[in-house]
Amino acid sequence: MKATRIYALLALLLMVMAGTAKAQVFEVVCETEQTLRYAVTSQNPPEVEVVKCVDHFTGGCTIPSTVTYNGIDYSVVSIAESAFSFDGGAFHFNGPLSIPNTVRSIGADAFLETNFTGPLVIPNSVEYIGIRAFLGCDGFTSLTLSESLVEIGREAFCICYGFRGDLTIPASVEYIDWDAFYQCRFDGTLTLSPNLVYIETGIFTECYYFTNIVIPEGITGIGGDAFDFLHLPTELTLPSTLQDIEDYAFCHMNNLDQMTVKSTYPPYMDENTFMLTDRNIPIYIPMGTIDDYRNADYWSEFTNFIEVDFESVDEYDSFAIAEAYPNPGLNTLNILSTTPNAQVEVYDMTGRLIHCQTVSEGTATINAALWPSGVYAWRVVSENKEKSMGKWIKE
């Protein structure tokens, strides 16, 4: 009986201690004059998270790296769920946001629809960004992601209309949930993490202004609508590891004029995966795979497969500089090459090599008078295996 009472008292003491730890919430005014509320998450080491921005304050906000409470200096290590929400709405700061390089995680809805301005820099300490963390933050002008970031939550940067420039997903990122960058307005190159395995549904849907997409080796699947409405890229390279591309993944990429698919077996795709893409563009595929691509579901709709020995070309070789003109043309195709001793090749819509010649630095003039009207693929390969590729239209 006595032992039972002791255990009961110990349990009560633990409950009181737990309640005391939860009650360690305090407020401090930061250097940009907002009152931020903190909750202690650890005493050893001393750490806190931002749980609430108390003030509705116009201007930028600088979140400190440390705060002092009862004589103890606490590191600010996280930003809690809805920390900057205001009565179900959001603060409209109209100024820059500074997140310290001590924060490891940013919770769901943390900055939902806040109107910060200027560049958004996620410091290299951050490993996790929660769902809708920056949804609707359309005042930010650019985005730099943490080099330690592992996961980006669903709709984390959805409808951030102000973003411009390139977007690089760091190599540390292993997972991005669906619609994470839906309707963002980056207008440069999108470079994905080589540690991604699967690109979730709708991640970059309606990101209209990307001019180029870099999809690295290692990715095995691309979800539906993943790159829908990215209509500006003219070239697309799919890695050798790719096995599955879902419906509408590359829909509305109607400006593609060439594609490279490095998989030795045609990746599975659906009826509308490449809806509105010209079926006559040259598609460069591995040597010995042309019959598989011509017979594969929906790949068979493309008419201009060209086999390439990818293994003989260093993936880091720069492209040779070449140009075909006039384009469209009628009876003559001129291919200008700035590399010496280059080999010029022309392929018809079935992927058959119809012309080949060597040209020193200068122009190869090719008689195309007897060729049928249609789309042709050309390729220039230098003696150093540097390449340029393109399409030529005969009227």
SULJO-V790171 format. One record per helix or strand. SS is the DSSP state (2 for helix, 1 for strand). FROM is the first residue (numbers start at 0). TO is the last residue. If there is no record, write none. Layout:
SS;FROM;TO, SS;FROM;TO
This chain:
2;1;21, 1;24;28, 1;34;42, 1;45;52, 1;60;61, 1;65;68, 1;71;78, 1;84;85, 1;88;89, 1;96;97, 1;104;105, 1;117;120, 1;127;128, 1;139;143, 1;150;151, 1;166;167, 1;174;175, 1;188;190, 1;197;198, 1;211;213, 1;220;221, 1;234;237, 1;243;244, 1;257;260, 1;267;268, 1;281;285, 2;289;294, 2;298;300, 1;304;307, 2;309;311, 1;321;324, 1;328;328, 1;331;336, 1;341;346, 1;352;358, 1;361;366, 1;373;380, 1;386;393
